[in-house]
Amino acid sequence: MRQAVPPQHRTFARKMRADSTKAENVLWQALRNKQIEGLKFKRQVPLDGYILDFICFEARLIVEVDGGQHAESARDAERDRHFEAAGFRVLRFWNDDVLKGIDGVCLTILCEAQGRLGEG
């Protein structure tokens, strides 16, 4: 289902793709081109007024990679509730988790996606 995205959100998402963190780039290299069991992920996607780090629409799975500024963020919790109410599952990983344990992060993403695809 396509959604009208305000031009400023599209521009901001494009800027974020060009200016990704190291952890986001590492995870993107693992997720891109359907490398994880054929799952199609997109990055820096504007949706419902938010910019999502990574999303797999087929599994209704959102993956966020966070730095320290996100610790105990009320805004992040509100955003997660918004997407969970819409039927998405949100996974959050710290930058350090991605940089030091990319295999474990990818396994967690794969297991969650497979579980969600098995639900439907």
C-alpha positions in Angstrom: 0.0 0.0 0.0 1.6 3.2 -1.2 1.4 6.3 1.0 1.7 9.9 0.1 5.0 11.1 1.6 5.6 14.8 2.1 8.6 15.9 -0.1 10.5 17.1 3.0 10.4 13.6 4.5 11.5 12.0 1.2 14.4 14.5 1.1 15.4 13.9 4.7 15.3 10.1 4.2 17.5 10.4 1.1 20.0 12.6 3.2 20.0 9.9 5.9 20.8 7.2 3.4 23.8 9.2 2.2 24.9 10.0 5.8 24.4 6.6 7.5 26.2 5.6 10.7 28.9 3.0 10.5 26.6 0.5 12.3 23.8 1.2 9.8 26.2 0.6 6.9 27.4 -2.6 8.3 23.8 -3.9 8.8 22.8 -2.7 5.4 25.6 -4.7 3.8 24.1 -7.8 5.5 20.5 -7.1 4.7 20.7 -5.7 1.1 19.9 -7.6 -2.0 17.8 -10.2 -0.2 20.9 -11.8 1.3 19.0 -13.0 4.4 16.8 -15.9 3.2 15.4 -13.8 0.3 13.9 -11.1 2.6 13.6 -7.7 0.9 14.7 -4.9 3.2 14.6 -1.2 2.4 16.5 1.4 4.4 15.7 4.9 5.6 12.0 4.6 4.6 9.6 7.4 5.4 6.3 6.0 6.8 3.6 7.6 8.9 5.7 10.7 9.6 8.7 8.7 10.8 11.9 7.6 9.0 12.6 3.9 9.6 16.2 2.6 9.5 15.2 -0.7 7.9 11.9 -2.3 7.0 10.8 -5.6 5.5 7.2 -5.1 4.5 6.6 -8.8 3.7 7.3 -9.7 7.3 6.0 -6.4 8.7 9.4 -6.1 10.5 11.1 -2.8 11.4 14.8 -2.8 12.5 16.3 0.2 14.2 20.0 0.8 15.0 20.4 3.2 17.9 23.2 5.2 19.4 23.3 6.4 23.0 20.9 9.3 22.3 18.1 6.8 22.1 18.6 5.4 25.6 15.2 5.4 27.4 13.7 7.6 24.7 10.0 8.3 25.3 9.6 9.3 21.6 11.1 6.0 20.5 8.7 4.1 22.8 5.7 6.1 21.4 6.9 5.4 17.8 7.2 1.7 18.6 3.7 1.5 20.0 2.4 3.3 16.9 3.9 0.7 14.5 3.1 -2.3 16.7 -0.6 -1.1 16.8 -0.4 -1.2 12.9 0.8 -4.8 13.0 4.6 -4.3 12.7 7.2 -5.8 15.0 10.0 -3.4 15.9 13.5 -4.7 16.7 16.1 -2.3 18.2 19.8 -2.9 18.3 22.5 -0.7 19.8 25.3 0.4 17.4 27.8 -1.6 19.4 25.7 -4.8 19.1 25.8 -4.4 15.3 29.5 -3.6 15.1 30.6 -6.3 17.5 28.1 -9.0 16.7 26.6 -8.7 13.3 26.0 -12.5 12.9 23.9 -12.5 16.1 22.0 -9.5 15.0 21.3 -11.0 11.6 20.2 -14.3 13.2 17.8 -12.5 15.5 16.3 -10.6 12.5 16.0 -13.8 10.5 14.3 -15.7 13.4 11.8 -12.9 14.0 11.0 -12.5 10.3 10.5 -16.3 9.8 8.2 -16.4 12.9 6.2 -13.5 11.5 5.9 -15.0 8.0 4.8 -18.3 9.6 1.9 -16.4 11.4 0.2 -15.4 8.2 
